[in-house]
Amino acid sequence: MKKVTIIGVGNLGKSILSGLAASDIIDASDITAVDKSKYNLKEVEEKLNISISQDIITSIKGVKWIILCVQPRQLDLVLEEIKDKLTSDQILISTVTGTSIAEINEVVPDNKVVRVMPNTGASKKLSMTCIAANEDVKEELKFVEEMFDTIGRTLIIEERLMQAATVLGASGIAFFLRFLRAMIQGGIQMGFHPHEAQIIAVQTAIGAATLVAKNGTHPEREIDKVTTPQGCTIEGLNEMEHQGLSSSVIKGVMASYEKINTIK
Ligand SMILES: NC(=O)c1ccc[n+]([C@@H]2O[C@H](COP(=O)([O-])OP(=O)(O)OC[C@H]3O[C@@H](n4cnc5c(N)ncnc54)[C@H](OP(=O)(O)O)[C@@H]3O)[C@@H](O)[C@H]2O)c1
């Protein structure tokens, strides 16, 4: 039984759907997308050839995997709506930030729950998805891992690290993109047209990340390879550090982490 229903087809839901629908482990015809917005649903139906519905109750019937992809403040309503309709063999996969497995199980005590924290790289099969579950969820965890492997890379973590995973992996997309934007702005100031600066900065970012990913090296090792003594790279790097680059990134990450711990 591999049927999947995803509740909430917003930014993340669309990204997960486009990865899953193109994967080998689930047929697009076994996927149903549920959302309040007809516009969101039409978009995924046309692009991905999956079933769509605005009715949660009918769309979870006979489905093994239910992916919850709504905002934290919307989760309670969704759980209240489905709790009496669920059968105990159905597995809930929650992408929702800041709501623990125990909190979900307070409302739906008979269902196994897996928490996942993907990112919007999912739409290009480049998500980083952290996954956490309780000890009793072993077999199911394997399939959830397989499911999210189809949209990028996965890592099983302890649930206590889920907030940190959200900051580093999900908000991390925004953090890296802000750095990318700054590089593009620097490129424009040196004389490139914006689209040229973007091509150069994006490809360089892909190259830099791929070097670390494929070589398994620490970033500083790859930095050393392009840093000639007394050259222009070290001049730029040191100026960035004098201006507080590493410190402001770490402080930003920690501010985000402090904030996430207050969100419910
Ligand atoms: N965006 C990310 O990169 C990211 C990464 C990791 C985790 N997350 C988590 O993933 C969850 C979804 O985030 P998102 O950015 O995709 O949010 P989003 O863009 O707001 O999408 C949520 C969607 O769910 C719909 N919805 C809400 N209540 C519903 C209901 N009762 N029945 C059917 N549809 C309903 C919303 O419709 P309306 O707009 O009409 O309410 C909206 O289209 C959040 O909990 C977030 O913390 C997000």
The ligand as an ORCA input file, in Angstrom:
! r2SCAN-3c Opt
* xyz 0 1
  N       8.836     26.433      3.049
  C       9.888     25.732      3.441
  O      10.988     25.825      2.902
  C       9.744     24.726      4.553
  C      10.828     23.891      4.845
  C      10.680     22.924      5.861
  C       9.496     22.829      6.562
  N       8.483     23.679      6.279
  C       7.227     23.514      7.020
  O       6.303     22.989      6.083
  C       5.003     23.458      6.374
  C       4.412     24.093      5.117
  O       5.195     25.240      4.756
  P       4.911     26.049      3.415
  O       5.963     27.070      3.313
  O       4.706     25.080      2.294
  O       3.502     26.739      3.819
  P       2.414     27.376      2.840
  O       3.078     27.859      1.592
  O       1.621     28.338      3.646
  O       1.508     26.122      2.446
  C       0.535     25.571      3.272
  C      -0.657     25.254      2.389
  O      -1.574     24.464      3.142
  C      -2.884     24.975      2.891
  N      -3.770     24.619      3.995
  C      -3.837     25.170      5.209
  N      -4.798     24.582      5.968
  C      -5.350     23.632      5.187
  C      -6.395     22.707      5.376
  N      -7.081     22.637      6.524
  N      -6.718     21.878      4.354
  C      -6.047     21.949      3.183
  N      -5.046     22.828      2.939
  C      -4.697     23.646      3.928
  C      -2.654     26.472      2.798
  O      -3.749     27.145      2.237
  P      -4.003     28.691      2.683
  O      -2.799     29.466      2.227
  O      -5.244     29.058      1.961
  O      -4.136     28.702      4.167
  C      -1.398     26.511      1.928
  O      -1.692     26.421      0.551
  C       5.133     24.463      7.519
  O       4.745     23.863      8.716
  C       6.595     24.797      7.528
  O       7.020     25.069      8.832
  C       8.557     24.613      5.281
*
